[in-house]
């Protein structure tokens, strides 16, 4: 039974962090067993690093009784396609570079009645080059995409800093204006006091 057709499937689209492991990782096969979902996920992640791609955590099927995860599908992060995004009231936006290339490489694991997690489907072939690197990025495209994300975040932080700077300058200008207004009021009071003192002195002399 296809996991994609099961009710309650959830696409989490989370990319796994790749963890190095010791020794060669054997290729997955249908019937392969694991003690838990986490063990299956870690195995496939280590296998992906060895082969040269990044894992995307995809659909899962939950129990309608207690919400437990009963099946999980993992795949290459280049699986699927990113649609062009269009503005609500404007022309089509310039599409961002996408790492997705419609790759079908995937693995499906299900929990059996025994509690073991078993591989029920494994698609090995990728439709893109696989590159094993020590940096954790499987291809140059992944690295470029990460750089782009960091640049966008840097630009966002710059915009925030500019906004804070503008608010600070506005606050300082308001303080300066209020200080000047207060100084003028104090000066008026001082002038009035001096006038009163002069009047008092005049009356004293007349006596």
Secondary structure, 3 states (H helix, E strand, C coil): CCHHHCCCCCCCCEECCCCCCCCCCCCCCCCCEECCHHHHHHHHHHHHHHHCCCEEEEEEEECCCCCCEEEEEEEECCCCCCCCCECCCCCECCCCCCCCCCCCCEEEEEECCCCCEEEEEEECCCCCCCCCCCCCCCCHHHHHHHHHHHHHHHHHHHHHHHHHHHHHHHHHHHHHHHHHHHHHHHHHHHHHHHHHHHHHHHHHHHC
